[in-house]
Amino acid sequence: MINLPPQYIIAANVAAALAEDISERDWTAQLIPAEQTATAHIIVRQAAVICGLPWANEVIRQVDETIQIDWKITEGEYVAEDQLLCILQGNARSLLTAERSILNFIQTLSAVATETHRYAAVIKGTNAVVHDTRKTIPGLRRAQKYAVTVGGGANQRIALYDGILIKENHIVAAGSISNALAAAQSIAPKHVTIQIEVENLDELAQALAAGAESVLLDNMSLDEMRTAVEMSKGKAILEASGGVDLTTIRAIAETGVDRISVGKLTKDIQAVDLSMRFS
């Protein structure tokens, strides 16, 4: 799948989840005879884009590699309400210990993928692409940004290390838009992107004159965005930000901007409803 994080990141996510949930021991699981085996089914209770299978598989690997998991769907698949996701078979204690972490990862990442899918569907047919932000759950940055791509969106930048975003305070400290851009261009390696945020058309004109290749249009009106597209004439990638939701994103996309960043994709999500039942 697109942009799947390296295995060591997935393993670290799972190790942290298990450490905070189990610590020394799962005392409740001790109520079950040690040798007892069981079969469990995970069902989704609502329509959703399913994401997080690699994390669920890693939970099994770290808890008990003898558990067998038979996936009935694929990563990124859009599923219907009450659809069976997988069947697990193995030691009953291990299944109970792994249950919550498996469900937490799938329900959280599926929520991100599903929300992104909704936004991407609304702007289908335009040239704009929905992008995420750094407004993510601490410790799950790469996982959530991966889920955005599963849902049909794109990553703006992963973190502070792979992209420069010059905002108002940076500009004030540097003295001007041109000074801030010149400083960024002088230090950024080729793999580090440079973007500058502007709040009005005058600032956009300054940024374009200073050679900006990527500009974030912060809280501009639709008319201002249309004018910004005319001013840029393809010289810079234009990204709209601020006041974006499912009711406004289509109109924003139709102004001609290239990208629309939406913090809601990763910070205002509602976990997908899942259940795991023994049979």
GISUL-V902840 format. One record per run of one state. SS is the DSSP state (a for helix, b for strand, c for the rest). FROM is the first residue (numbers start at 1). TO is the last residue. If there is no record, write none. Layout:
ss->{SS	SS}
from->{FROM	FROM}
to->{TO	TO}
This chain:
ss->{c	a	c	a	c	b	c	b	c	a	c	b	c	b	c	b	a	c	b	c	a	c	b	c	b	c	a	c	a	c	b	c	a	c	b	c	a	c	b	c	a	c	b	c	a	c	b	c}
from->{1	7	23	28	32	37	45	48	50	53	64	68	72	78	80	83	92	123	129	132	141	151	154	155	163	167	168	175	177	188	193	199	201	210	214	219	222	233	237	242	249	254	259	262	264	268	274	279}
to->{6	22	27	31	36	44	47	49	52	63	67	71	77	79	82	91	122	128	131	140	150	153	154	162	166	167	174	176	187	192	198	200	209	213	218	221	232	236	241	248	253	258	261	263	267	273	278	279}
